[in-house]
């Protein structure tokens, strides 16, 4: 039985693992490693501290927009997620959102990370968190993969789904295997950067405004604010509300190399200027998204990049397609086709 390592427990990685299980059943053993403490990647849902009875908060992606074309081509995925209650239509209007004709917005009622966890649970994969990959070495027909904490394991195929700059930081044989064109393409990938805040409130907290989410157009610091429980239609959950704040990309890039603890007060000051009647939160979490959304993807959006065919080393993720849900689905399908062909020939 072939052992396949998927590095990255975000949407592309989790869907790859799920599709491998469905397509190849007992012919492959799938292992997923992620350096974080929880699955989700940029579809991150943050829980409040144990002593705060607050709603969870989506610190990364906020909702999913299905264009008519993707609603048709990815119909099976949307149907599965809607039927399982993992997705539901976004019922509340988002102020300032520019809607495309015929597009439909969705939101996971249990938070964005529940979407990733759904696919992981369907995959049957062995998932290991806080496993930070640092190096890859070719050992005959296998890959030896080293971790930051020490130790290594051997796999028959490796799929890299973390952000491209992190792929390029890997030690070992990867650098020597990339062609000149491949390195140029990877070097050309660009991400936006931003900070995000989650403010958790007590159950008795009341907001003086009625909207669920809005884009802010006239502030250099803050670009987006959402009452997460309202956005998900969970006002009557018995928990206190949570508020999510995303900064603008220029603000994120300006302060990118500063500690998030130093940036948080700046964001809060602007937030209280925009919402002067905001109650006092019981807890605040700040997230720095160095790799937030893909601004420049690999040319022609191939969905994947094969570094070596045998033993297989392939890269996937939204940088090889589009920086949204459907781009990750396209990439996972593209990686799956390469994996199936490789395992059939091995």
C-alpha positions as CSV (number, residue, x, y, z in Angstrom):
1,X,0.0,0.0,0.0
2,X,1.5,3.3,-1.1
3,X,2.0,6.0,1.6
4,X,1.1,9.5,0.4
5,X,2.0,12.6,2.5
6,X,0.0,15.7,2.1
7,X,1.6,18.8,3.6
8,X,-1.0,21.3,4.7
9,X,-4.4,20.8,6.3
10,X,-6.1,23.6,4.5
11,X,-8.9,23.3,1.9
12,X,-6.7,21.9,-0.9
13,X,-4.9,19.4,1.3
14,X,-8.0,18.2,3.0
15,X,-10.0,17.8,-0.2
16,X,-7.0,16.0,-1.8
17,X,-7.0,13.5,1.1
18,X,-10.8,13.0,0.8
19,X,-10.7,12.5,-3.0
20,X,-7.8,10.0,-2.7
21,X,-9.8,7.9,-0.2
22,X,-12.9,8.0,-2.5
23,X,-11.0,7.2,-5.7
24,X,-8.4,4.7,-4.5
25,X,-10.1,3.2,-1.4
26,X,-7.6,0.8,0.2
27,X,-4.8,1.2,-2.4
28,X,-3.3,4.1,-0.6
29,X,-2.6,5.3,3.0
30,X,-2.9,9.0,3.3
31,X,-1.1,11.1,5.9
32,X,-1.6,14.8,6.5
33,X,0.9,17.0,8.3
34,X,0.3,20.6,9.2
35,X,2.5,22.9,11.3
36,X,-0.4,24.7,13.0
37,X,-2.3,23.5,16.1
38,X,-5.6,23.1,14.2
39,X,-6.8,22.2,10.7
40,X,-8.1,24.9,8.4
41,X,-5.2,26.9,7.1
42,X,-6.6,30.2,5.9
43,X,-10.1,28.9,6.6
44,X,-9.4,29.4,10.2
45,X,-12.1,29.5,12.9
46,X,-10.9,30.7,16.3
47,X,-12.6,29.6,19.5
48,X,-12.9,31.9,22.5
49,X,-11.0,31.2,25.7
50,X,-12.5,28.6,28.0
51,X,-13.7,31.3,30.4
52,X,-15.5,33.3,27.7
53,X,-19.0,32.1,26.6
54,X,-18.7,33.7,23.2
55,X,-19.4,32.6,19.6
56,X,-16.4,31.4,17.6
57,X,-14.9,33.7,14.9
58,X,-13.7,33.2,11.4
59,X,-10.3,34.9,11.3
60,X,-9.5,34.0,7.6
61,X,-12.0,33.4,4.8
62,X,-15.4,34.8,5.5
63,X,-17.8,33.3,3.0
64,X,-17.9,31.4,-0.3
65,X,-19.1,32.9,-3.6
66,X,-20.2,30.4,-6.3
67,X,-20.3,31.8,-9.8
68,X,-22.9,30.2,-12.1
69,X,-20.1,28.4,-14.0
70,X,-18.5,26.9,-10.8
71,X,-22.0,26.2,-9.3
72,X,-22.4,23.9,-12.4
73,X,-18.9,22.4,-12.7
74,X,-18.6,21.8,-8.9
75,X,-22.2,21.0,-8.4
76,X,-21.4,17.7,-6.6
77,X,-19.2,19.5,-4.0
78,X,-21.8,22.1,-3.3
79,X,-24.6,19.6,-3.1
80,X,-22.6,17.4,-0.7
81,X,-21.8,20.3,1.6
82,X,-25.3,21.7,1.6
83,X,-26.9,18.3,2.2
84,X,-24.5,17.7,5.1
85,X,-25.3,21.1,6.7
86,X,-21.7,22.2,6.3
87,X,-22.8,25.0,4.1
88,X,-25.9,27.2,4.0
89,X,-26.9,30.2,1.8
90,X,-25.7,33.5,3.2
91,X,-29.0,35.1,4.2
92,X,-27.8,38.4,5.6
93,X,-26.7,41.2,3.2
94,X,-23.1,42.3,3.4
95,X,-22.9,46.1,3.0
96,X,-20.5,47.2,0.3
97,X,-20.3,43.7,-1.3
98,X,-20.3,43.9,-5.1
99,X,-22.4,41.0,-6.3
100,X,-21.8,39.3,-9.6
101,X,-24.9,38.4,-11.7
102,X,-26.1,35.0,-10.8
103,X,-23.6,34.3,-8.1
104,X,-24.6,32.7,-4.8
105,X,-22.9,33.3,-1.4
106,X,-22.6,30.6,1.2
107,X,-21.4,30.4,4.8
108,X,-20.6,27.4,7.0
109,X,-22.9,27.7,10.1
110,X,-20.2,26.1,12.3
111,X,-17.4,28.3,11.0
112,X,-15.1,28.1,8.0
113,X,-12.8,25.5,9.4
114,X,-15.7,23.0,9.7
115,X,-15.6,22.8,5.9
116,X,-12.0,21.6,6.0
117,X,-12.7,19.3,8.9
118,X,-15.6,17.8,6.9
119,X,-13.3,16.7,4.1
120,X,-10.6,15.5,6.6
121,X,-13.2,13.4,8.4
122,X,-14.3,11.8,5.1
123,X,-10.7,11.1,4.1
124,X,-9.8,8.5,6.8
125,X,-6.3,10.1,6.7
126,X,-3.9,10.1,9.6
127,X,-3.8,13.8,10.5
128,X,-0.8,15.1,12.5
129,X,-0.9,18.7,13.7
130,X,2.2,20.7,14.8
131,X,4.2,18.8,12.2
132,X,6.4,21.4,10.5
133,X,8.1,20.1,7.4
134,X,11.6,21.5,6.9
135,X,13.3,19.3,4.3
136,X,12.7,16.7,1.6
137,X,15.3,14.2,0.4
138,X,15.0,11.7,-2.4
139,X,15.8,8.2,-1.2
140,X,15.6,5.9,-4.3
141,X,11.9,5.4,-5.0
142,X,10.8,7.2,-1.8
143,X,10.9,10.6,-0.1
144,X,12.4,11.2,3.3
145,X,10.6,14.1,4.9
146,X,12.2,15.9,7.9
147,X,10.3,17.8,10.6
148,X,11.4,20.9,12.6
149,X,10.9,19.0,15.9
150,X,13.3,16.4,14.7
151,X,12.9,13.0,13.1
152,X,11.9,12.0,9.6
153,X,9.5,9.6,7.8
154,X,9.5,8.0,4.4
155,X,6.7,8.3,1.8
156,X,6.0,7.0,-1.7
157,X,4.6,10.4,-2.8
158,X,4.5,13.9,-1.4
159,X,1.9,16.7,-2.1
160,X,2.9,20.2,-1.0
161,X,-0.1,22.5,-0.5
162,X,1.3,25.2,1.8
163,X,1.8,28.8,0.4
164,X,4.5,28.9,-2.3
165,X,7.0,31.0,-0.4
166,X,7.0,28.3,2.3
167,X,7.6,25.6,-0.4
168,X,10.6,27.5,-1.6
169,X,12.0,27.6,1.9
170,X,12.2,23.8,2.1
171,X,15.7,22.4,2.5
172,X,17.0,19.2,0.8
173,X,16.6,18.2,-2.8
174,X,13.7,20.3,-3.9
175,X,15.8,23.3,-5.0
176,X,17.9,21.1,-7.3
177,X,14.9,19.4,-8.9
178,X,13.0,22.6,-9.9
179,X,13.6,23.6,-13.5
180,X,14.6,27.2,-14.3
181,X,11.1,27.8,-15.6
182,X,9.4,26.3,-12.5
183,X,11.5,28.4,-10.2
184,X,10.7,31.5,-12.1
185,X,7.0,30.7,-12.0
186,X,7.1,30.0,-8.2
187,X,9.2,33.2,-7.6
188,X,6.5,35.2,-9.5
189,X,3.7,34.2,-7.1
190,X,2.5,37.1,-5.0
191,X,0.3,37.2,-1.9
192,X,-1.5,40.0,-0.2
193,X,-1.0,40.5,3.6
194,X,-3.3,41.7,6.3
195,X,-4.1,41.5,10.0
196,X,-7.3,40.1,11.5
197,X,-8.8,40.6,14.9
198,X,-11.4,38.5,16.7
199,X,-13.2,40.2,19.6
200,X,-15.2,38.0,21.9
201,X,-18.0,39.4,24.0
202,X,-20.1,38.2,27.0
203,X,-23.6,36.9,26.4
204,X,-25.2,40.1,27.5
205,X,-23.3,42.3,25.1
206,X,-25.5,44.4,22.8
207,X,-24.3,46.2,19.6
208,X,-25.9,49.5,18.6
209,X,-25.8,48.6,14.9
210,X,-28.0,46.2,13.0
211,X,-25.8,45.0,10.1
212,X,-24.1,41.6,10.1
213,X,-21.1,42.5,7.9
214,X,-19.8,45.4,5.9
215,X,-16.9,46.5,3.8
216,X,-15.3,49.8,4.9
217,X,-14.3,52.0,2.0
218,X,-13.0,55.2,3.7
219,X,-10.5,53.9,6.3
220,X,-6.8,53.3,5.6
221,X,-6.6,50.7,8.4
222,X,-9.9,48.7,8.4
223,X,-11.4,47.1,5.3
224,X,-14.0,44.7,6.6
225,X,-16.0,44.1,9.8
226,X,-18.4,41.2,10.6
227,X,-20.5,40.1,13.5
228,X,-19.7,36.5,13.0
229,X,-22.8,35.0,14.7
230,X,-25.1,37.2,12.7
231,X,-23.2,36.3,9.5
232,X,-23.8,32.6,10.2
233,X,-27.4,33.1,11.3
234,X,-26.6,32.0,14.9
235,X,-28.0,35.0,16.9
236,X,-29.9,32.7,19.3
237,X,-27.1,30.3,20.2
238,X,-26.9,31.4,23.8
239,X,-23.3,32.6,23.4
240,X,-22.0,36.1,23.4
241,X,-21.4,37.7,20.0
242,X,-18.0,37.8,18.3
243,X,-16.7,40.5,16.0
244,X,-14.2,40.0,13.2
245,X,-12.1,42.8,11.8
246,X,-9.9,42.6,8.7
247,X,-7.4,45.3,7.9
248,X,-6.7,46.7,4.4
249,X,-3.9,45.2,2.3
250,X,-1.9,48.4,2.3
251,X,-2.1,48.6,6.1
252,X,-1.1,44.9,6.3
253,X,1.9,45.4,4.0
254,X,3.0,48.5,5.9
255,X,3.1,46.8,9.3
256,X,3.9,43.2,8.1
257,X,7.3,43.0,9.9
258,X,6.0,44.4,13.2
259,X,4.8,42.1,16.1
260,X,1.1,41.6,16.0
261,X,1.0,42.7,19.7
262,X,2.2,46.1,18.6
263,X,-0.3,46.4,15.7
264,X,-3.4,45.3,17.6
265,X,-3.8,48.6,19.5
266,X,-3.6,50.6,16.2
267,X,-6.4,48.5,14.8
268,X,-8.5,48.7,18.0
269,X,-8.1,52.5,18.0
270,X,-9.5,52.7,14.5
271,X,-12.3,50.2,15.3
272,X,-13.5,52.4,18.2
273,X,-13.4,55.4,16.0
274,X,-15.7,53.6,13.5
275,X,-17.8,52.0,16.3
276,X,-17.6,54.3,19.3
277,X,-20.4,52.5,21.2
278,X,-18.8,49.0,21.0
279,X,-18.9,47.2,24.3
280,X,-15.8,46.0,26.1
281,X,-14.8,42.5,24.8
282,X,-13.8,39.8,27.3
283,X,-11.0,38.6,25.0
284,X,-9.2,39.6,21.8
285,X,-7.1,37.5,19.3
286,X,-4.9,39.0,16.7
287,X,-3.8,37.1,13.6
288,X,-1.1,38.1,11.1
289,X,-1.9,36.7,7.6
290,X,1.5,37.0,5.8
291,X,0.0,35.0,3.0
292,X,-3.6,36.1,2.8
293,X,-4.8,35.9,-0.8
294,X,-3.0,35.1,-4.0
295,X,-2.5,38.3,-6.1
296,X,-0.4,36.7,-8.8
297,X,-0.8,33.0,-9.4
298,X,1.3,30.6,-11.5
299,X,0.8,31.5,-15.2
300,X,-2.2,29.8,-17.0
301,X,-3.5,28.4,-13.7
302,X,-2.5,24.7,-14.2
303,X,-3.9,23.6,-10.9
304,X,-0.6,21.8,-9.9
305,X,3.1,21.6,-10.6
306,X,4.9,18.3,-10.8
307,X,8.4,18.6,-9.5
308,X,9.3,15.0,-10.0
309,X,7.3,12.1,-11.5
310,X,8.9,9.2,-9.7
311,X,8.9,9.3,-6.7
312,X,6.1,11.8,-7.1
313,X,6.5,15.3,-5.7
314,X,3.7,17.6,-6.7
315,X,2.7,21.1,-5.5
316,X,-0.9,22.3,-5.3
317,X,-3.1,25.0,-3.8
318,X,-4.8,28.3,-4.8
319,X,-1.5,29.7,-6.1
320,X,-1.8,27.3,-9.0
321,X,-5.4,28.3,-9.7
322,X,-7.5,31.0,-8.2
323,X,-7.6,32.3,-4.6
324,X,-11.0,31.1,-3.6
325,X,-13.0,27.9,-2.7
326,X,-13.4,26.8,-6.3
327,X,-9.8,27.5,-7.1
328,X,-8.8,25.1,-4.3
329,X,-11.3,22.5,-5.6
330,X,-9.8,22.8,-9.1
331,X,-6.3,22.4,-7.7
332,X,-7.3,19.3,-5.6
333,X,-8.9,17.7,-8.7
334,X,-5.8,18.5,-10.7
335,X,-3.4,17.0,-8.1
336,X,-5.7,13.9,-7.8
337,X,-5.3,13.2,-11.5
338,X,-1.5,13.3,-11.2
339,X,-1.5,11.1,-8.1
340,X,-3.8,8.5,-9.7
341,X,-1.6,8.3,-12.8
342,X,1.6,8.1,-10.7
343,X,0.3,5.4,-8.4
344,X,-1.0,3.4,-11.3
345,X,2.5,3.3,-12.9
346,X,4.5,2.7,-9.7
